[in-house]
Amino acid sequence: MSTSDRVDDAAARQAAALIGTVVERVFHSVATVRDSVLDAHRAARERGEPMADRDVTAMRDTLVDLLHEKREIAVGMGVIVAPGFLADQPLRLEWWQCEPERGATRQLEVDLNPHSVGFYDYAAAEWFVVPRRTGHRHVVGPYVDVHGTDRYLLTLTVPVVADGEFVGVAGADVPVARFETLVLRELCDLAVDVVVVNPEDRVVLSTSARWLAGSLATPGAMQDADRARTVTLADPPWQVVVFPG
């Protein structure tokens, strides 16, 4: 097999770097949400009071404005507060969604009554549990969002920690199709096929017709694996498998 039939290491590293750039764009927006929560927490402490429901509500305009600004990327954005953290509300989330067809925003409404059959136990969700346990940001998906948009999504979250105390998580929902579009724009000059696989061996995105987003695929079992190069992103720990185009 000639070397021209294989992807060189430089092309694989470049593809991985470009994908990482798109991920960082989303996390940059999520970090802005996190900083808003920290500002609200700081303001409450300066008043000599614990953070309360009104401090979360006061973030609403900031969230809506940010969601409009980033609607090319995200369809949902907000903050989910740790159970029992607020002085006057045991469970609280402030999450806003954008309807891409009209550009309108609406607040996500879920059942937060623990005694209800439809109780939304967000504290058990992976996108909440992992940042709380590890103190690091996290990406979940792709998955179907049955509680909000019914879309195929990636959810990116970061922990919010103030004065050493876990406040909750800030996050964003990104449609898989939109994420793929952003990545394809970055990869347009690379004559390679790219498949990105998460730690659960699920395809996050693919530029190859042989691998569909959401399908299960072990990188080592892929066709033509001997012609490919694999680069692991540091965060999130995705496998970026690059094949000759």
LOFISE-231243 format. One record per residue (C-alpha): x, y, z; chain. Coordinates in steps of 0.25 Angstrom, whole numbers, padded with zeros to 4 digits. Example, Ala and Ser with C-alpha at 12.3 -4.5 7.8 and 13.67 -1.06 7.14 Angstrom:
2
- px, py, pz, chain
- 0049, -0018, 0031, A
- 0055, -0004, 0029, A
This chain:
245
- px, py, pz, chain
- 0000, 0000, 0000, A
- 0006, 0013, -0004, A
- 0007, 0025, 0006, A
- -0002, 0033, -0003, A
- -0013, 0024, 0002, A
- -0012, 0028, 0016, A
- -0015, 0040, 0024, A
- -0002, 0046, 0029, A
- -0001, 0050, 0044, A
- -0001, 0065, 0041, A
- -0015, 0064, 0034, A
- -0020, 0056, 0045, A
- -0015, 0066, 0056, A
- -0020, 0078, 0047, A
- -0034, 0072, 0047, A
- -0034, 0069, 0062, A
- -0030, 0084, 0064, A
- -0041, 0089, 0056, A
- -0052, 0081, 0063, A
- -0046, 0085, 0076, A
- -0047, 0100, 0071, A
- -0062, 0098, 0069, A
- -0064, 0091, 0083, A
- -0057, 0103, 0089, A
- -0066, 0113, 0083, A
- -0078, 0106, 0090, A
- -0071, 0105, 0103, A
- -0067, 0120, 0102, A
- -0082, 0123, 0102, A
- -0085, 0114, 0114, A
- -0074, 0120, 0121, A
- -0081, 0134, 0120, A
- -0093, 0128, 0126, A
- -0085, 0122, 0137, A
- -0079, 0136, 0140, A
- -0093, 0142, 0141, A
- -0096, 0132, 0152, A
- -0083, 0135, 0159, A
- -0087, 0150, 0158, A
- -0101, 0148, 0164, A
- -0095, 0140, 0175, A
- -0085, 0151, 0178, A
- -0096, 0161, 0178, A
- -0104, 0153, 0188, A
- -0092, 0152, 0197, A
- -0089, 0167, 0196, A
- -0103, 0169, 0201, A
- -0100, 0160, 0213, A
- -0111, 0149, 0208, A
- -0110, 0135, 0202, A
- -0113, 0134, 0188, A
- -0128, 0133, 0185, A
- -0138, 0131, 0174, A
- -0138, 0145, 0170, A
- -0123, 0145, 0167, A
- -0126, 0134, 0157, A
- -0137, 0141, 0151, A
- -0129, 0154, 0149, A
- -0120, 0146, 0140, A
- -0132, 0144, 0130, A
- -0129, 0156, 0120, A
- -0114, 0152, 0120, A
- -0118, 0138, 0116, A
- -0128, 0142, 0105, A
- -0118, 0152, 0099, A
- -0107, 0142, 0099, A
- -0116, 0131, 0093, A
- -0120, 0141, 0082, A
- -0105, 0144, 0079, A
- -0101, 0130, 0079, A
- -0113, 0124, 0072, A
- -0105, 0120, 0060, A
- -0099, 0109, 0070, A
- -0108, 0107, 0082, A
- -0123, 0104, 0083, A
- -0123, 0104, 0098, A
- -0115, 0111, 0109, A
- -0116, 0113, 0124, A
- -0112, 0110, 0138, A
- -0117, 0098, 0147, A
- -0115, 0100, 0161, A
- -0111, 0090, 0171, A
- -0122, 0084, 0180, A
- -0124, 0092, 0193, A
- -0114, 0103, 0189, A
- -0124, 0114, 0188, A
- -0129, 0120, 0201, A
- -0144, 0120, 0196, A
- -0145, 0110, 0185, A
- -0140, 0095, 0187, A
- -0140, 0092, 0172, A
- -0137, 0103, 0161, A
- -0133, 0104, 0147, A
- -0133, 0116, 0137, A
- -0132, 0110, 0123, A
- -0136, 0117, 0111, A
- -0138, 0111, 0097, A
- -0138, 0118, 0083, A
- -0148, 0114, 0072, A
- -0140, 0114, 0060, A
- -0151, 0116, 0050, A
- -0156, 0129, 0056, A
- -0144, 0133, 0065, A
- -0153, 0134, 0077, A
- -0149, 0129, 0091, A
- -0156, 0122, 0101, A
- -0154, 0117, 0115, A
- -0152, 0102, 0117, A
- -0163, 0098, 0127, A
- -0161, 0085, 0134, A
- -0168, 0078, 0146, A
- -0159, 0080, 0159, A
- -0169, 0074, 0169, A
- -0162, 0062, 0174, A
- -0175, 0055, 0178, A
- -0180, 0056, 0163, A
- -0180, 0045, 0153, A
- -0174, 0054, 0143, A
- -0163, 0059, 0153, A
- -0151, 0064, 0145, A
- -0139, 0059, 0153, A
- -0128, 0068, 0147, A
- -0118, 0065, 0158, A
- -0118, 0050, 0153, A
- -0115, 0055, 0139, A
- -0101, 0052, 0133, A
- -0098, 0066, 0129, A
- -0101, 0070, 0144, A
- -0094, 0058, 0151, A
- -0081, 0058, 0144, A
- -0077, 0073, 0146, A
- -0082, 0072, 0160, A
- -0073, 0060, 0163, A
- -0061, 0063, 0155, A
- -0061, 0078, 0155, A
- -0058, 0078, 0140, A
- -0067, 0082, 0128, A
- -0074, 0071, 0121, A
- -0081, 0067, 0108, A
- -0093, 0058, 0107, A
- -0098, 0052, 0094, A
- -0102, 0051, 0083, A
- -0116, 0048, 0089, A
- -0131, 0051, 0087, A
- -0135, 0062, 0096, A
- -0149, 0057, 0101, A
- -0150, 0067, 0112, A
- -0149, 0079, 0103, A
- -0147, 0080, 0088, A
- -0148, 0066, 0083, A
- -0136, 0069, 0075, A
- -0123, 0061, 0074, A
- -0114, 0068, 0083, A
- -0100, 0070, 0089, A
- -0101, 0076, 0103, A
- -0089, 0084, 0108, A
- -0088, 0087, 0123, A
- -0078, 0093, 0132, A
- -0078, 0093, 0148, A
- -0081, 0106, 0155, A
- -0073, 0107, 0168, A
- -0073, 0119, 0177, A
- -0064, 0120, 0189, A
- -0062, 0105, 0188, A
- -0076, 0102, 0188, A
- -0083, 0095, 0177, A
- -0094, 0105, 0172, A
- -0099, 0096, 0160, A
- -0096, 0095, 0145, A
- -0096, 0105, 0133, A
- -0099, 0099, 0119, A
- -0103, 0099, 0105, A
- -0111, 0090, 0096, A
- -0105, 0089, 0082, A
- -0112, 0081, 0071, A
- -0103, 0070, 0065, A
- -0107, 0075, 0050, A
- -0103, 0089, 0054, A
- -0090, 0084, 0060, A
- -0087, 0076, 0048, A
- -0089, 0088, 0039, A
- -0079, 0097, 0047, A
- -0069, 0086, 0047, A
- -0070, 0084, 0032, A
- -0068, 0099, 0030, A
- -0055, 0097, 0037, A
- -0051, 0085, 0030, A
- -0054, 0089, 0016, A
- -0040, 0090, 0011, A
- -0036, 0076, 0016, A
- -0038, 0065, 0006, A
- -0041, 0055, 0017, A
- -0052, 0048, 0023, A
- -0054, 0050, 0038, A
- -0062, 0042, 0048, A
- -0062, 0046, 0063, A
- -0066, 0036, 0073, A
- -0069, 0039, 0088, A
- -0064, 0030, 0100, A
- -0077, 0022, 0099, A
- -0073, 0018, 0084, A
- -0084, 0026, 0078, A
- -0082, 0035, 0066, A
- -0083, 0049, 0069, A
- -0081, 0054, 0055, A
- -0076, 0048, 0042, A
- -0073, 0054, 0028, A
- -0073, 0040, 0023, A
- -0086, 0033, 0017, A
- -0082, 0020, 0024, A
- -0083, 0025, 0038, A
- -0096, 0033, 0043, A
- -0096, 0042, 0055, A
- -0102, 0034, 0067, A
- -0098, 0020, 0062, A
- -0089, 0011, 0070, A
- -0075, 0009, 0065, A
- -0062, 0005, 0071, A
- -0051, 0013, 0064, A
- -0042, 0000, 0063, A
- -0053, -0008, 0056, A
- -0055, 0003, 0045, A
- -0053, -0001, 0030, A
- -0040, 0003, 0025, A
- -0035, 0006, 0039, A
- -0021, 0002, 0035, A
- -0021, 0014, 0025, A
- -0026, 0024, 0036, A
- -0020, 0032, 0047, A
- -0027, 0034, 0061, A
- -0024, 0046, 0070, A
- -0031, 0047, 0083, A
- -0036, 0061, 0088, A
- -0032, 0065, 0102, A
- -0045, 0071, 0105, A
- -0055, 0065, 0102, A
- -0048, 0051, 0101, A
- -0053, 0049, 0087, A
- -0046, 0040, 0077, A
- -0044, 0047, 0064, A
- -0042, 0037, 0053, A
- -0037, 0042, 0039, A
- -0038, 0034, 0026, A
- -0033, 0037, 0012, A
- -0043, 0046, 0005, A
